[in-house]
Amino acid sequence: MSAVERQRIRKHALVSAGFDLFGTRGIAAVTIEEVCRNAKLNKRYFYESFESIDALATAVVNKTLRDLGTGLIPHVLAGGMANPRPAVDYFVRTVMSDPRLARLLFVEVDTGGLAHQRKRFIDLAVDLWTGADPKMPNDPRQREVVRMGAYGYGGACREIIIATLNGKLNFTVDEVVDHLTKLLEKLVAQQIS
């Protein structure tokens, strides 16, 4: 195995450890030493790939968004605005099945060095949905109305998922999928009419 491959494996181990620790305890509560211990690497290997805990946090969020987007695109393409259930189902089940993912995407991106990532996350979600849907309206003004609705819907999804995971709403994952799908269908129907 080459030195480059070993470094890639170590970096992957650090990102995985960061995801686990940041998603469980929060970025501010985690030290470089804890990340290294979780990754079973010594501290020098941390600095081989990252200059700070914030740099690792950015790498963790970037990988998380990339993975989520890659998984979501086929579901958006499958239904688009005409049938949003596949995309909503995939997103809700993916996020709600792993509280670490939900915390990272919905809580940690609002804090510290990742605050700029929250806007990026929402922008990526809106661009993914509206850009991948072949049934997007051609009229520029109508496209902007749809994009505005997508921003509002993204905020609603976030708050409903957080409230459900925190026990403030008592819904099953299936019920959250159903309610958010109906909400999006109503939103789209109003925007297109």
C-alpha positions as CSV (number, residue, x, y, z in Angstrom):
1,M,0.0,0.0,0.0
2,S,1.4,3.4,-1.0
3,A,2.0,6.3,1.4
4,V,-0.7,8.3,-0.3
5,E,-3.2,5.4,0.2
6,R,-2.3,5.1,3.9
7,Q,-2.8,8.9,4.3
8,R,-6.2,8.7,2.5
9,I,-7.3,5.9,4.9
10,R,-6.1,7.8,7.9
11,K,-8.0,10.9,6.8
12,H,-11.1,8.9,6.2
13,A,-10.8,7.5,9.8
14,L,-10.5,11.0,11.2
15,V,-13.6,12.2,9.2
16,S,-15.6,9.1,10.4
17,A,-14.5,9.8,14.0
18,G,-15.4,13.4,13.6
19,F,-18.9,12.6,12.3
20,D,-19.5,10.2,15.3
21,L,-18.2,12.6,17.9
22,F,-19.6,15.9,16.5
23,G,-22.9,14.3,15.8
24,T,-23.1,12.8,19.3
25,R,-21.6,15.5,21.6
26,G,-21.2,18.6,19.4
27,I,-18.2,20.2,17.8
28,A,-17.4,22.5,20.7
29,A,-17.3,19.6,23.2
30,V,-14.8,17.5,21.1
31,T,-11.0,17.8,21.2
32,I,-8.4,16.7,18.7
33,E,-7.1,14.1,21.2
34,E,-10.6,12.6,21.4
35,V,-10.9,12.5,17.6
36,C,-7.5,10.8,17.3
37,R,-8.4,8.3,20.1
38,N,-11.7,7.5,18.3
39,A,-9.9,7.1,15.0
40,K,-7.1,5.0,16.7
41,L,-4.5,7.3,15.4
42,N,-1.9,9.5,17.1
43,K,-2.1,13.3,17.0
44,R,0.6,13.8,14.3
45,Y,-1.7,12.1,11.8
46,F,-4.4,14.6,12.6
47,Y,-2.2,17.4,11.5
48,E,-1.2,15.5,8.4
49,S,-4.7,16.1,7.1
50,F,-6.2,19.0,9.1
51,E,-4.9,22.2,10.6
52,S,-7.6,22.5,13.2
53,I,-10.8,20.9,14.7
54,D,-12.8,23.5,12.6
55,A,-11.1,22.2,9.4
56,L,-12.1,18.7,10.3
57,A,-15.6,19.8,11.1
58,T,-15.8,21.5,7.6
59,A,-14.6,18.3,6.0
60,V,-17.2,16.2,7.9
61,V,-20.0,18.5,6.9
62,N,-18.8,18.6,3.2
63,K,-18.7,14.8,3.1
64,T,-22.1,14.5,4.8
65,L,-23.7,17.0,2.3
66,R,-22.1,15.2,-0.6
67,D,-23.3,11.8,0.6
68,L,-26.8,13.1,1.3
69,G,-27.0,14.8,-2.1
70,T,-25.8,11.8,-4.0
71,G,-28.4,9.7,-2.4
72,L,-31.2,12.2,-2.8
73,I,-30.7,13.1,-6.5
74,P,-32.2,9.8,-7.9
75,H,-35.3,10.3,-5.6
76,V,-35.8,13.8,-6.8
77,L,-35.5,12.7,-10.4
78,A,-37.9,9.8,-9.8
79,G,-40.8,12.0,-8.7
80,G,-39.9,15.7,-9.0
81,M,-42.6,18.2,-8.1
82,A,-45.3,16.0,-9.5
83,N,-44.5,13.3,-7.0
84,P,-42.3,14.5,-4.2
85,R,-42.8,11.4,-2.0
86,P,-39.7,9.5,-3.1
87,A,-37.4,12.5,-2.2
88,V,-39.2,13.4,1.0
89,D,-39.2,9.8,2.1
90,Y,-35.5,9.3,1.4
91,F,-34.5,12.6,3.1
92,V,-36.7,12.2,6.2
93,R,-35.8,8.5,6.8
94,T,-32.1,9.1,6.2
95,V,-31.9,12.1,8.6
96,M,-34.2,10.6,11.3
97,S,-32.5,7.2,11.3
98,D,-29.3,8.7,12.5
99,P,-29.5,11.4,15.2
100,R,-25.8,12.2,14.6
101,L,-26.7,13.3,11.1
102,A,-29.6,15.3,12.3
103,R,-27.5,17.1,14.9
104,L,-24.7,17.8,12.5
105,L,-27.0,19.2,9.8
106,F,-29.6,21.0,11.9
107,V,-27.7,22.0,15.1
108,E,-24.0,22.1,14.6
109,V,-24.1,24.1,11.4
110,D,-25.6,26.9,13.4
111,T,-22.5,27.2,15.7
112,G,-18.9,28.3,15.7
113,G,-16.8,27.8,12.6
114,L,-19.7,26.1,10.8
115,A,-22.2,28.9,10.9
116,H,-21.5,29.7,7.2
117,Q,-22.3,26.0,6.3
118,R,-26.0,26.4,7.3
119,K,-26.7,28.8,4.4
120,R,-24.7,26.6,2.1
121,F,-26.7,23.5,3.2
122,I,-30.1,25.3,2.5
123,D,-28.8,26.7,-0.8
124,L,-27.6,23.3,-1.9
125,A,-30.9,21.7,-0.9
126,V,-32.9,24.2,-2.9
127,D,-30.6,24.0,-5.9
128,L,-30.6,20.3,-5.8
129,W,-34.4,20.1,-5.7
130,T,-35.1,22.8,-8.3
131,G,-32.2,21.9,-10.5
132,A,-32.8,18.2,-10.7
133,D,-36.5,18.4,-11.2
134,P,-37.3,18.1,-15.0
135,K,-40.7,19.6,-14.4
136,M,-39.5,23.0,-13.1
137,P,-41.5,25.8,-14.8
138,N,-39.7,27.6,-17.6
139,D,-41.0,31.1,-16.7
140,P,-38.2,32.8,-14.7
141,R,-40.7,34.5,-12.3
142,Q,-42.5,31.2,-11.6
143,R,-39.1,29.5,-11.0
144,E,-38.3,32.1,-8.4
145,V,-41.7,31.5,-6.7
146,V,-40.9,27.8,-6.6
147,R,-37.4,28.5,-5.2
148,M,-38.9,30.7,-2.5
149,G,-41.3,27.9,-1.5
150,A,-38.4,25.5,-1.4
151,Y,-36.5,27.7,1.1
152,G,-39.6,27.9,3.3
153,Y,-40.2,24.2,3.0
154,G,-36.6,23.4,3.9
155,G,-37.0,25.4,7.1
156,A,-40.2,23.6,7.9
157,C,-38.6,20.2,7.4
158,R,-35.7,21.1,9.6
159,E,-38.0,22.3,12.5
160,I,-40.4,19.4,12.2
161,I,-37.6,16.8,12.2
162,I,-35.8,18.4,15.2
163,A,-39.1,18.7,17.2
164,T,-39.9,15.0,16.4
165,L,-36.4,13.8,17.3
166,N,-36.5,15.9,20.5
167,G,-39.9,14.5,21.5
168,K,-41.8,17.8,21.2
169,L,-43.9,16.2,18.4
170,N,-45.1,12.6,18.7
171,F,-45.0,11.3,15.2
172,T,-43.6,8.1,13.6
173,V,-41.2,8.5,10.7
174,D,-43.9,7.3,8.4
175,E,-46.2,10.1,9.7
176,V,-43.5,12.7,9.3
177,V,-43.0,11.6,5.7
178,D,-46.7,11.7,5.0
179,H,-47.2,15.1,6.6
180,L,-44.2,16.7,4.9
181,T,-45.1,15.2,1.5
182,K,-48.7,16.6,1.8
183,L,-47.3,20.0,2.8
184,L,-45.0,20.0,-0.2
185,E,-47.7,18.9,-2.5
186,K,-50.0,21.7,-1.3
187,L,-47.2,24.2,-1.6
188,V,-46.3,23.2,-5.1
189,A,-50.0,23.2,-6.2
190,Q,-50.4,26.8,-4.9
191,Q,-47.2,27.9,-6.6
192,I,-48.0,26.4,-10.0
193,S,-51.6,27.5,-10.1
